[in-house]
Amino acid sequence: MMKMGSLSTILRHPDEIYPLLKLKKAITKAEKQIPLDPHLAFCCSTLIKVSRTFSFVIQQLGTELRNTVCVFYLILRALDTVEDDTSIPMEIKLPILIDFHRHIYDPDWHFSCGTKEYKVLMDQFHHVSAAFLQLEKRYQEVIEDTTKKMGAGMAKFIGKEVETVDDYDEYCHHAAGLVGLGLSKLFLASELEILTPDWEQISNSSGLFMQKTNIIRDYLEDINEI
């Protein structure tokens, strides 16, 4: 059911109603188009369950890029699940974060952690690895490089306090800026886009903006629970 606040916001911008309805229709159609391949089918269905914002956009891409970005997102979401699980001892967590870019090539590897849909993702990670191995080499290289850098960055901040704005920006770069950079590289590899000279700065800034927005929202939720 739509909340009254959301309804009033939409009514203040009536010119956006039709595009929203078209987007809703496209999303519903995309959700029903689950690939026949069991590994990609798992990835597509899991994406909808674990993604806060990306799944709507990913589903609008062409088939090849949609599958690629879906796998890319789930690999980084799995890496993030390892980082977020406070029950994992540091001596176990650090090697997993650092070596995660190697694990994605092993269709037998999985590590049980997280909760709810994230635990399912981790327990059934072999589906993601298998789907990754089906991608073209040019996509695999981008995903591996991004995963390696993100894992190393996350490992750096395990047990380290964020004390300065520079620390904050660096953490957000590792957690989300690299996602934006990786996505731009995937679009370049697909030969569907040509990058502008300032693409790195724009991609990283977009990632930092989204990460900081999520942090502020999560902080508010924590305050409201007190």
C-alpha positions in Angstrom: 0.0 0.0 0.0 1.3 3.5 -0.9 2.0 5.7 2.1 0.2 9.1 2.2 3.6 10.9 2.2 4.6 9.2 -1.1 1.2 9.9 -2.6 1.3 13.6 -1.8 4.8 13.8 -3.2 3.6 12.2 -6.5 0.6 14.5 -6.7 2.9 17.6 -6.4 4.7 16.3 -9.6 1.9 15.1 -11.9 4.2 15.2 -14.9 6.2 12.3 -13.4 3.2 9.9 -12.9 3.2 8.5 -16.5 7.0 7.8 -16.5 6.7 6.1 -13.1 3.9 3.9 -14.4 6.0 3.0 -17.4 8.9 2.2 -15.1 6.7 0.1 -12.9 5.4 -1.8 -15.9 8.9 -2.4 -17.2 10.1 -3.6 -13.8 7.1 -6.1 -13.5 7.9 -7.4 -17.0 11.6 -7.8 -16.2 10.9 -9.6 -13.0 9.0 -12.2 -15.0 11.8 -12.7 -17.5 13.9 -15.1 -15.4 16.7 -16.7 -17.5 16.5 -20.5 -18.1 20.1 -21.0 -17.0 19.8 -22.0 -13.3 22.8 -20.0 -12.2 21.6 -16.8 -13.8 18.1 -17.5 -12.6 19.4 -17.6 -9.0 21.3 -14.4 -9.6 18.3 -12.5 -11.0 15.9 -13.6 -8.3 18.4 -12.9 -5.6 19.2 -9.5 -6.9 15.6 -8.3 -6.3 15.8 -9.5 -2.7 19.1 -8.0 -1.7 19.2 -4.7 -3.7 17.9 -1.5 -2.3 18.1 0.6 -5.4 20.1 -1.1 -8.1 17.7 -3.9 -9.1 15.2 -1.5 -10.8 17.9 0.0 -13.0 19.8 -3.2 -13.8 16.6 -4.8 -15.0 16.3 -2.1 -17.7 19.6 -3.0 -19.4 20.1 -5.2 -22.4 20.4 -8.9 -21.7 24.2 -9.2 -21.9 24.9 -6.2 -19.8 22.0 -6.9 -17.4 23.4 -10.3 -16.6 27.0 -8.9 -16.2 26.0 -6.1 -13.9 23.7 -8.5 -11.9 26.6 -10.8 -11.2 28.9 -7.9 -10.5 26.5 -6.5 -7.9 26.0 -9.9 -6.2 29.7 -10.5 -5.9 30.2 -7.1 -4.2 27.1 -7.6 -2.1 28.6 -11.0 -0.9 31.9 -9.3 -0.1 30.0 -6.6 1.8 28.1 -9.3 3.7 31.4 -10.8 4.9 32.5 -7.3 6.0 29.3 -6.6 7.9 29.1 -9.8 9.8 30.5 -9.0 13.2 30.3 -12.6 14.3 33.2 -13.5 12.1 36.6 -13.5 13.9 39.1 -11.0 12.4 41.7 -13.7 11.7 39.1 -15.4 9.5 37.5 -12.3 8.0 40.6 -10.6 6.8 41.9 -13.4 4.5 38.4 -13.8 3.0 38.2 -10.1 2.2 41.7 -10.0 0.7 41.3 -13.2 -1.4 37.6 -12.8 -2.4 38.6 -11.9 -6.0 40.2 -15.4 -6.2 37.2 -17.2 -4.7 34.9 -15.9 -7.4 36.7 -18.2 -9.9 36.0 -21.3 -7.7 32.4 -22.6 -8.3 32.7 -24.8 -5.2 33.6 -22.0 -2.8 31.1 -20.6 -0.3 31.2 -19.2 3.1 28.1 -19.2 5.4 27.5 -15.8 7.0 25.0 -13.0 7.1 21.3 -13.3 7.8 18.0 -13.9 5.8 18.4 -13.3 2.1 22.1 -12.5 2.5 22.8 -15.9 4.1 21.0 -17.5 1.1 23.3 -15.6 -1.2 26.4 -16.8 0.7 25.3 -20.4 1.1 24.4 -20.6 -2.6 27.3 -18.5 -3.8 28.3 -21.3 -6.3 25.5 -20.1 -8.5 27.1 -16.6 -8.6 30.6 -18.0 -9.3 29.2 -20.2 -12.1 27.4 -17.3 -13.7 30.6 -15.2 -13.4 32.6 -17.9 -15.2 30.0 -17.7 -18.1 30.8 -14.0 -18.7 33.2 -12.8 -21.3 36.8 -12.3 -20.3 36.6 -8.5 -20.7 33.9 -8.4 -18.1 35.5 -10.9 -15.7 38.7 -8.8 -15.6 36.8 -5.6 -14.6 34.9 -7.5 -11.9 38.0 -9.2 -10.5 39.9 -6.0 -10.4 37.1 -4.1 -8.6 36.6 -7.0 -6.1 40.3 -7.1 -5.4 40.5 -3.4 -4.7 37.3 -3.3 -2.6 38.3 -6.4 -0.5 41.7 -4.8 0.2 40.1 -1.5 1.2 37.6 -3.2 3.5 40.4 -5.2 5.1 42.3 -1.9 5.8 39.3 -0.5 7.8 38.6 -3.6 9.8 39.4 -2.5 13.4 40.4 1.0 12.2 38.4 4.0 13.4 37.2 6.6 10.9 38.5 9.7 12.6 38.8 12.3 9.8 36.8 13.4 6.7 39.6 12.0 4.6 39.2 8.6 6.4 35.5 8.9 5.8 36.0 9.6 2.1 38.5 6.8 1.7 36.2 4.3 3.3 33.3 5.4 1.2 35.5 5.1 -1.9 36.3 1.5 -1.1 32.7 0.7 -0.1 30.9 2.4 -3.0 33.2 4.6 -5.2 34.8 1.5 -6.6 31.3 0.3 -7.6 30.8 3.4 -9.7 34.2 3.0 -11.3 33.6 -0.7 -12.0 30.2 0.0 -13.6 31.7 2.6 -15.9 34.4 0.1 -16.9 31.8 -2.5 -17.6 29.9 -0.1 -19.9 33.1 0.7 -21.6 33.9 -3.0 -22.1 30.5 -3.5 -23.6 31.4 -0.9 -26.3 28.0 0.8 -25.6 29.6 3.8 -24.0 32.5 6.2 -24.5 34.0 7.6 -21.3 34.5 11.3 -20.9 37.8 12.6 -19.5 36.3 13.2 -16.0 34.6 9.8 -15.8 36.7 8.6 -12.8 35.9 11.7 -10.7 32.2 11.5 -11.6 31.9 7.8 -11.0 33.7 7.9 -7.7 31.7 11.0 -6.5 28.4 9.3 -7.4 29.4 6.2 -5.3 30.4 8.4 -2.4 27.1 10.3 -2.5 25.1 7.1 -2.4 27.2 5.5 0.3 27.0 8.6 2.5 23.2 8.8 1.9 22.9 5.2 3.1 25.0 5.8 6.2 22.9 8.8 7.2 19.7 6.8 6.7 21.1 3.9 8.7 22.2 6.3 11.4 18.7 7.8 11.7 17.3 4.3 11.9 19.7 3.5 14.8 18.7 6.7 16.6 15.0 5.9 16.2 15.5 2.5 17.7 17.0 3.9 20.9 
